[in-house]
Amino acid sequence: MAKTIIPIGPYHPLQEEPEFFRLHVEGEKVVDLDIEIGYNHRAIEKLAESKTYDQVPFLVERICGICSTSHPIACVQAIEDVGGVEVPERALYIRSLIGELERIHSHLLWLGLAGHFLGYNTVWMWVWRYREPVLDIFERISGNRNHYAMIKPGGVRRDIEDSDIPAIEKGVDDLVPALDLFKGAIVDDPVIHARTKGIGILTKEDIINYGALGPTARASGVDIDVRRDHPHAAYGLVDWNVITREEGDVFAKVVVRVLEMYESVKIIKQCLKKLKKVKGEIDAKVKEIPPGEGIGHYEAPRGEVLHYVLSDGTNRPARYKVRAPSYMNIPTNETAVIGETVSDATIILAAVDPCYCCTERVAVIDEGTGKRTPLTGQDLVRLSQEKTKKIADELGLPMEGRLQGISK
């Protein structure tokens, strides 16, 4: 049977960010997959070298809107690692509280999108209704519904007042019936079962071979979680469980994320209880960072995010590096999609909850010398224009109509 290529992206109604998948199919069966990314590079790592240590958390917060606390926590932990900074206990509870609220709203967002991919838009509407109170809590705590600007080297920027705790507790308690609703739908709905069970299976060996992380790994029976394995923030000070499943299919990934939200509620309530008792400073007031190297990591909703900082003793990083979980999880699609039908490909590609803005990197390496060449913004514009000209030449478009022709 002849192979056909079905392109998905780089712009597609079911993709929230630009990425390009080529499905090689025989009939309805996917037999190969090409993954092409590189549409979202924003030079965050290079920009970090021009920012002070106090400014860098604001920058990395913009790597991903859904992980806008995960990256800053990993960032400041890397900085604190260099400086040997001891963070006040109260600040640790606030960091975990914000992180778990973010995990809930991220998992809810993914659950709604998964429903949308399956044509189950009722789930999409439910999620948007019940996610709003979580964002309201963020606004109460930080003044922002996204990009909370709470994390800084040495602690947090804002305290949580005792007067706000009852409202936060009520908002979290009110979320539990909604989670029960989603869990009930997943357990009882035959359509969800039919579209997700036995689909896109990743074995434990696949996870280990790809180095996959987060719910993607835990849904295949790989019991890893940075919050437990390398305690940070307040995760070693509260009681909670790591959720795993053994099946490795899309259904298992749904179950892991839903049950993780219950654990997040448990962590948040314990952090609020501790904040009533643990008083004191929320900031170690870091004045300078000595020369050295530091690593910070955090269990983001999609898995471990890792930040590396090289300090030369000035008030700015000499080198900054980020590795987001999607960088490890996206390649698993090369295995998960193969052998499945075209109709199931979209939900499988979405099952790892990919974030391409977190993942994008650009490096130019001379194959002869191995030398790396940094690219400026002007370089990227020039390369884009040259590629546009090449495509226009191949299509035989006249000079005056090139941009219009390419846009079509």
RODO-2510 file (C-alpha; in nm, 4 decimals, decimal comma):
residues 408
     n   res          X          Y          Z
     1     m     0,0000     0,0000     0,0000
     2     a     0,1298     0,3449    -0,0946
     3     k     0,2263     0,5837     0,1829
     4     t     0,0585     0,9204     0,2201
     5     i     0,1839     1,2165     0,4208
     6     i    -0,0708     1,4027     0,6322
     7     p     0,0626     1,7338     0,7660
     8     i    -0,0541     1,8595     1,1049
     9     g     0,0599     2,2185     1,1616
    10     p     0,2506     2,4330     1,1951
    11     y    -0,0851     2,6118     1,2372
    12     h    -0,3797     2,3892     1,3079
    13     p    -0,7158     2,4404     1,4861
    14     l    -0,6354     2,1711     1,7419
    15     q    -0,2911     2,3067     1,8290
    16     e    -0,2462     2,5980     2,0650
    17     e     0,1122     2,6619     1,9509
    18     p     0,2876     2,6234     1,6160
    19     e     0,4547     2,2887     1,5634
    20     f     0,4688     2,0626     1,2602
    21     f     0,4009     1,6884     1,2508
    22     r     0,4182     1,4807     0,9326
    23     l     0,2148     1,1651     0,9662
    24     h     0,3243     0,8953     0,7236
    25     v     0,0175     0,6772     0,6795
    26     e    -0,0848     0,3648     0,4956
    27     g    -0,4594     0,3820     0,4682
    28     e    -0,5714     0,4891     0,8170
    29     k    -0,2632     0,3536     0,9958
    30     v     0,0273     0,5774     1,1008
    31     v     0,3551     0,4082     1,0080
    32     d     0,6034     0,6912     1,0695
    33     l     0,6213     1,0389     1,2202
    34     d     0,8412     1,3428     1,1606
    35     i     0,8479     1,6118     1,4302
    36     e     0,9557     1,9631     1,3365
    37     i     0,9736     2,2382     1,5964
    38     g     1,1512     2,5726     1,6031
    39     y     0,8727     2,8251     1,5467
    40     n     0,8731     2,9868     1,8917
    41     h     1,2337     3,0651     1,9825
    42     r     1,2553     3,3816     2,1921
    43     a     1,6205     3,3770     2,3121
    44     i     1,5278     3,3571     2,6821
    45     e     1,8625     3,2023     2,7795
    46     k     2,0624     3,4724     2,6021
    47     l     1,8417     3,7499     2,7387
    48     a     1,9017     3,6196     3,0920
    49     e     2,2680     3,7132     3,0596
    50     s     2,1683     4,0802     3,0336
    51     k     1,9385     4,0755     3,3388
    52     t     2,0195     4,1030     3,7081
    53     y     1,9533     3,8065     3,9339
    54     d     1,6449     3,9851     4,0633
    55     q     1,5173     4,0409     3,7083
    56     v     1,5778     3,6901     3,5710
    57     p     1,2746     3,5330     3,7509
    58     f     1,0466     3,7850     3,5757
    59     l     1,2023     3,6845     3,2418
    60     v     1,1810     3,3058     3,2841
    61     e     0,8243     3,3472     3,4105
    62     r     0,7429     3,4339     3,0478
    63     i     0,8805     3,1075     2,9100
    64     c     0,5375     2,9521     2,9605
    65     g     0,2120     3,1068     3,0754
    66     i     0,0896     2,7784     3,2231
    67     c     0,4194     2,7093     3,4064
    68     s     0,4758     3,0684     3,5117
    69     t     0,5750     2,9660     3,8643
    70     s     0,7536     2,6402     3,7809
    71     h     1,0302     2,8138     3,5867
    72     p     1,0888     3,0908     3,8449
    73     i     1,1084     2,8373     4,1304
    74     a     1,3695     2,6331     3,9420
    75     c     1,5468     2,9587     3,8515
    76     v     1,5768     3,0946     4,2058
    77     q     1,6769     2,7529     4,3397
    78     a     1,9674     2,7525     4,0924
    79     i     2,0687     3,1012     4,2089
    80     e     2,0301     2,9982     4,5728
    81     d     2,2397     2,6889     4,5014
    82     v     2,5286     2,9085     4,3879
    83     g     2,5011     3,1388     4,6868
    84     g     2,4228     2,8776     4,9518
    85     v     2,1105     3,0750     5,0438
    86     e     1,8808     2,9430     5,3158
    87     v     1,5194     3,0352     5,2379
    88     p     1,2840     3,1181     5,5300
    89     e     1,0368     2,8376     5,6073
    90     r     0,7316     3,0574     5,5569
    91     a     0,8475     3,1382     5,2031
    92     l     0,8845     2,7660     5,1286
    93     y     0,5179     2,7039     5,2128
    94     i     0,4104     2,9955     4,9929
    95     r     0,6190     2,8602     4,7031
    96     s     0,4563     2,5162     4,7276
    97     l     0,1088     2,6671     4,7650
    98     i     0,1489     2,8720     4,4468
    99     g     0,3068     2,5770     4,2651
   100     e     0,0195     2,3429     4,3468
   101     l    -0,2456     2,5956     4,2503
   102     e    -0,0617     2,6204     3,9197
   103     r    -0,0585     2,2410     3,8852
   104     i    -0,4361     2,2342     3,9299
   105     h    -0,5060     2,5026     3,6710
   106     s    -0,2574     2,3456     3,4277
   107     h    -0,4083     1,9974     3,4596
   108     l    -0,7588     2,1417     3,4267
   109     l    -0,6537     2,3263     3,1125
   110     w    -0,5123     2,0057     2,9641
   111     l    -0,8255     1,8115     3,0590
   112     g    -1,0436     2,0651     2,8814
   113     l    -0,8257     2,0560     2,5724
   114     a    -0,8304     1,6759     2,5740
   115     g    -1,2094     1,6869     2,5800
   116     h    -1,1995     1,9326     2,2906
   117     f    -0,9689     1,7022     2,0902
   118     l    -1,2138     1,4158     2,1450
   119     g    -1,5129     1,6266     2,0424
   120     y    -1,6363     1,6267     2,4026
   121     n    -1,6829     2,0014     2,4361
   122     t    -1,8978     1,9670     2,7470
   123     v    -1,5783     1,8803     2,9365
   124     w    -1,4159     2,1883     2,7840
   125     m    -1,6959     2,4099     2,9171
   126     w    -1,6932     2,2447     3,2590
   127     v    -1,3197     2,2961     3,2919
   128     w    -1,3367     2,6635     3,2027
   129     r    -1,6089     2,7155     3,4618
   130     y    -1,4229     2,5435     3,7469
   131     r    -1,0787     2,6761     3,6560
   132     e    -1,1930     3,0348     3,7096
   133     p    -1,1995     3,0153     4,0926
   134     v    -0,8390     2,8909     4,0876
   135     l    -0,7344     3,1957     3,8868
   136     d    -0,9349     3,4124     4,1276
   137     i    -0,7236     3,2751     4,4137
   138     f    -0,4091     3,3692     4,2228
   139     e    -0,5444     3,7198     4,1801
   140     r    -0,6196     3,7453     4,5521
   141     i    -0,2690     3,6306     4,6452
   142     s    -0,0570     3,8056     4,3835
   143     g    -0,2765     4,0572     4,2015
   144     n    -0,2420     3,8575     3,8775
   145     r    -0,4379     3,5706     3,7266
   146     n    -0,1251     3,4615     3,5429
   147     h     0,2444     3,5479     3,5710
   148     y     0,2180     3,5907     3,9453
   149     a     0,5602     3,7525     4,0088
   150     m     0,5753     3,5896     4,3516
   151     i     0,9152     3,4190     4,3391
   152     k     1,2510     3,5861     4,4050
   153     p     1,6000     3,4694     4,5040
   154     g     1,5896     3,4100     4,8782
   155     g     1,2151     3,3774     4,9182
   156     v     0,8934     3,5286     4,7843
   157     r     0,7901     3,8852     4,7043
   158     r     0,4541     3,8919     4,8834
   159     d     0,3218     3,7376     5,1999
   160     i    -0,0193     3,5740     5,2338
   161     e    -0,2237     3,7547     5,4944
   162     d    -0,4108     3,5576     5,7617
   163     s    -0,7281     3,7379     5,6545
   164     d    -0,6986     3,5857     5,3044
   165     i    -0,6564     3,2259     5,4201
   166     p    -1,0282     3,1463     5,4845
   167     a    -1,1249     3,2581     5,1321
   168     i    -0,8424     3,0526     4,9799
   169     e    -0,9452     2,7472     5,1838
   170     k    -1,3054     2,7853     5,0710
   171     g    -1,2021     2,8182     4,7056
   172     v    -0,9943     2,5017     4,7283
   173     d    -1,2675     2,3100     4,9142
   174     d    -1,5245     2,4150     4,6535
   175     l    -1,2982     2,2697     4,3851
   176     v    -1,3243     1,9142     4,5195
   177     p    -1,6847     1,8533     4,3965
   178     a    -1,5721     1,9649     4,0499
   179     l    -1,2846     1,7155     4,0603
   180     d    -1,5364     1,4499     4,1661
   181     l    -1,7431     1,5449     3,8606
   182     f    -1,4475     1,5012     3,6253
   183     k    -1,3422     1,1763     3,7897
   184     g    -1,6965     1,0435     3,7580
   185     a    -1,7097     1,1347     3,3900
   186     i    -1,3809     0,9579     3,3256
   187     v    -1,4869     0,6455     3,5134
   188     d    -1,8378     0,6215     3,3648
   189     d    -1,8288     0,7669     3,0141
   190     p    -1,7950     0,4931     2,7473
   191     v    -1,6904     0,7446     2,4797
   192     i    -1,3880     0,8567     2,6829
   193     h    -1,2962     0,4927     2,7408
   194     a    -1,3291     0,4061     2,3733
   195     r    -1,1159     0,7007     2,2614
   196     t    -0,8399     0,6763     2,5223
   197     k    -0,8003     0,3184     2,6489
   198     g    -0,5330     0,1154     2,4723
   199     i    -0,4386     0,4195     2,2634
   200     g    -0,0865     0,5651     2,2367
   201     i     0,0712     0,3185     2,4757
   202     l     0,4191     0,3933     2,6128
   203     t     0,5807     0,1071     2,8028
   204     k     0,8030     0,1570     3,1052
   205     e     1,0989     0,0763     2,8818
   206     d     0,9916     0,3460     2,6340
   207     i     0,9794     0,6022     2,9147
   208     i     1,3262     0,5086     3,0382
   209     n     1,4749     0,5070     2,6873
   210     y     1,3389     0,8534     2,6075
   211     g     1,3959     0,9933     2,9569
   212     a     1,0325     1,1059     2,9703
   213     l     0,9082     1,2947     3,2744
   214     g     0,6057     1,3915     3,4815
   215     p     0,2583     1,2440     3,4274
   216     t     0,3793     1,0955     3,0974
   217     a     0,6259     0,8792     3,2901
   218     r     0,4062     0,8115     3,5919
   219     a     0,1210     0,6898     3,3672
   220     s     0,3555     0,4142     3,2474
   221     g     0,4500     0,2964     3,5953
   222     v     0,7734     0,4947     3,6313
   223     d     0,7549     0,6201     3,9896
   224     i     0,9439     0,9506     3,9687
   225     d     0,8603     1,2926     4,1081
   226     v     1,1176     1,5595     4,1914
   227     r     0,8996     1,6902     4,4740
   228     r     0,9505     1,3614     4,6602
   229     d     1,2818     1,2391     4,5197
   230     h     1,4680     1,5679     4,5731
   231     p     1,2554     1,7630     4,8227
   232     h     1,2447     2,1373     4,7683
   233     a     1,0145     2,4229     4,8677
   234     a     0,7856     2,2728     5,1370
   235     y     0,7297     1,9314     4,9771
   236     g     0,9373     1,7551     5,2385
   237     l     0,7340     1,9184     5,5150
   238     v     0,3844     1,8041     5,4135
   239     d     0,2139     1,4705     5,3490
   240     w     0,1111     1,3678     4,9952
   241     n     0,1354     1,0772     4,7500
   242     v     0,2856     1,0266     4,4046
   243     i     0,0201     0,9026     4,1590
   244     t     0,1154     0,6289     3,9135
   245     r    -0,0599     0,3958     3,6704
   246     e     0,0721     0,0973     3,4791
   247     e    -0,1196     0,1012     3,1485
   248     g     0,0793     0,3766     2,9738
   249     d    -0,2087     0,4728     2,7424
   250     v    -0,3890     0,8051     2,7035
   251     f    -0,6511     0,6984     2,9591
   252     a    -0,3781     0,6415     3,2193
   253     k    -0,2427     0,9911     3,1579
   254     v    -0,5912     1,1345     3,2120
   255     v    -0,6310     0,9429     3,5375
   256     v    -0,2882     1,0461     3,6685
   257     r    -0,3576     1,4148     3,6103
   258     v    -0,7037     1,4063     3,7673
   259     l    -0,5822     1,2211     4,0780
   260     e    -0,2816     1,4513     4,1065
   261     m    -0,5180     1,7442     4,1478
   262     y    -0,6573     1,5800     4,4633
   263     e    -0,3013     1,5568     4,5962
   264     s    -0,2473     1,9227     4,5100
   265     v    -0,5557     2,0146     4,7132
   266     k    -0,4127     1,8141     5,0039
   267     i    -0,0770     1,9971     4,9799
   268     i    -0,2401     2,3414     4,9544
   269     k    -0,4565     2,2852     5,2628
   270     q    -0,1553     2,1712     5,4641
   271     c     0,0466     2,4741     5,3506
   272     l    -0,2356     2,7076     5,4549
   273     k    -0,2535     2,5366     5,7941
   274     k     0,1218     2,5786     5,8381
   275     l     0,1065     2,9459     5,7387
   276     k    -0,1249     3,0073     6,0353
   277     k     0,1497     2,8828     6,2659
   278     v     0,4810     2,9574     6,0952
   279     k     0,5424     3,3306     6,1174
   280     g     0,8447     3,5403     6,0321
   281     e     1,0395     3,6542     5,7293
   282     i     0,9547     3,5607     5,3710
   283     d     1,2824     3,6840     5,2188
   284     a     1,6467     3,6026     5,2983
   285     k     1,7420     3,9400     5,1411
   286     v     2,0172     3,8144     4,9126
   287     k     2,2713     4,0896     4,8438
   288     e     2,5167     3,9229     4,6057
   289     i     2,5906     3,5917     4,4359
   290     p     2,9477     3,4530     4,4449
   291     p     3,1193     3,2888     4,1463
   292     g     3,0124     2,9304     4,0843
   293     e     2,7555     2,7026     3,9242
   294     g     2,4077     2,6191     4,0441
   295     i     2,1228     2,3890     3,9449
   296     g     1,7582     2,4257     4,0380
   297     h     1,4734     2,1943     3,9492
   298     y     1,1037     2,1751     4,0102
   299     e     0,8268     1,9272     3,9318
   300     a     0,6285     2,1369     3,6861
   301     p     0,2823     2,0110     3,5805
   302     r     0,4440     1,8437     3,2785
   303     g     0,7448     1,7057     3,4692
   304     e     1,0860     1,8133     3,5924
   305     v     1,2032     2,1545     3,4740
   306     l     1,5748     2,2202     3,5243
   307     h     1,7586     2,5534     3,5291
   308     y     2,1371     2,5984     3,5305
   309     v     2,3199     2,9202     3,6137
   310     l     2,6885     3,0081     3,5850
   311     s     2,7924     3,3032     3,8021
   312     d     3,1100     3,5070     3,7496
   313     g     3,0569     3,7073     4,0676
   314     t     2,8752     3,9976     3,9029
   315     n     2,5057     4,0730     3,9505
   316     r     2,4126     3,8949     3,6230
   317     p     2,4434     3,5338     3,5062
   318     a     2,7412     3,4617     3,2827
   319     r     2,5496     3,1691     3,1315
   320     y     2,1951     3,0438     3,1677
   321     k     2,0391     2,7176     3,0538
   322     v     1,6852     2,5801     3,0733
   323     r     1,5602     2,2288     3,0088
   324     a     1,1835     2,1983     3,0083
   325     p     1,0002     1,8639     3,0447
   326     s     0,8423     1,8845     2,6990
   327     y     1,1928     1,8628     2,5512
   328     m     1,2047     1,5071     2,6863
   329     n     0,8370     1,4155     2,6409
   330     i     0,7658     1,5272     2,2826
   331     p     0,9997     1,2676     2,1188
   332     t     0,7974     0,9857     2,2791
   333     n     0,5363     1,0502     2,0097
   334     e     0,7704     0,8766     1,7671
   335     t     0,6743     0,5552     1,9467
   336     a     0,3269     0,6340     2,0804
   337     v     0,1710     0,7324     1,7452
   338     i     0,3152     0,4529     1,5324
   339     g     0,0591     0,1843     1,4561
   340     e    -0,2364     0,3973     1,5609
   341     t    -0,5069     0,5405     1,3377
   342     v    -0,5093     0,8933     1,2008
   343     s    -0,8212     0,9753     1,4049
   344     d    -0,6352     0,8937     1,7287
   345     a    -0,3133     1,0749     1,6367
   346     t    -0,4206     1,4183     1,7598
   347     i    -0,5130     1,3098     2,1129
   348     i    -0,1942     1,1006     2,1343
   349     l     0,0190     1,3991     2,0318
   350     a    -0,1603     1,6062     2,2957
   351     a    -0,1406     1,3388     2,5680
   352     v     0,2078     1,4481     2,6842
   353     d     0,0676     1,8013     2,7382
   354     p     0,3390     1,9514     2,5158
   355     c     0,4607     2,3076     2,5575
   356     y     0,6583     2,4202     2,2558
   357     c     0,7363     2,7668     2,3896
   358     c     0,9175     2,5920     2,6769
   359     t     1,1059     2,3681     2,4372
   360     e     1,2362     2,5875     2,1564
   361     r     1,6119     2,6340     2,1184
   362     v     1,8269     2,7678     1,8345
   363     a     2,1977     2,6939     1,7966
   364     v     2,4108     2,7103     1,4828
   365     i     2,7018     2,4645     1,4845
   366     d     2,9713     2,4397     1,2164
   367     e     2,9868     2,0678     1,1349
   368     g     3,3527     2,0979     1,0389
   369     t     3,4853     2,2788     1,3457
   370     g     3,2096     2,2173     1,5979
   371     k     3,2045     2,5903     1,6714
   372     r     2,8771     2,7335     1,8028
   373     t     2,7606     3,0677     1,6635
   374     p     2,5100     3,2861     1,8495
   375     l     2,2306     3,4405     1,6422
   376     t     2,1026     3,7951     1,6901
   377     g     1,7452     3,9033     1,6302
   378     q     1,8593     4,0596     1,3016
   379     d     2,0128     3,7244     1,2019
   380     l     1,6822     3,5456     1,2599
   381     v     1,4918     3,8057     1,0552
   382     r     1,7471     3,7774     0,7724
   383     l     1,7277     3,3963     0,7691
   384     s     1,3474     3,4150     0,7648
   385     q     1,3495     3,6572     0,4713
   386     e     1,5968     3,4406     0,2800
   387     k     1,3806     3,1328     0,3292
   388     t     1,0713     3,3278     0,2188
   389     k     1,2564     3,4390    -0,0953
   390     k     1,3657     3,0808    -0,1680
   391     i     1,0092     2,9491    -0,1361
   392     a     0,8758     3,2341    -0,3503
   393     d     1,1348     3,1574    -0,6195
   394     e     1,0366     2,7914    -0,6184
   395     l     0,6705     2,8891    -0,6570
   396     g     0,7518     3,1410    -0,9298
   397     l     0,5828     3,4294    -0,7507
   398     p     0,6445     3,7825    -0,8791
   399     m     0,8374     4,0204    -0,6509
   400     e     0,5389     4,2421    -0,5727
   401     g     0,3183     3,9467    -0,4743
   402     r     0,5602     3,7403    -0,2740
   403     l     0,4446     3,8179     0,0756
   404     q     0,0796     3,7863    -0,0193
   405     g     0,1496     3,4602    -0,2005
   406     i     0,3408     3,3110     0,0904
   407     s     0,0701     3,4129     0,3368
   408     k    -0,1874     3,2299     0,1281
***
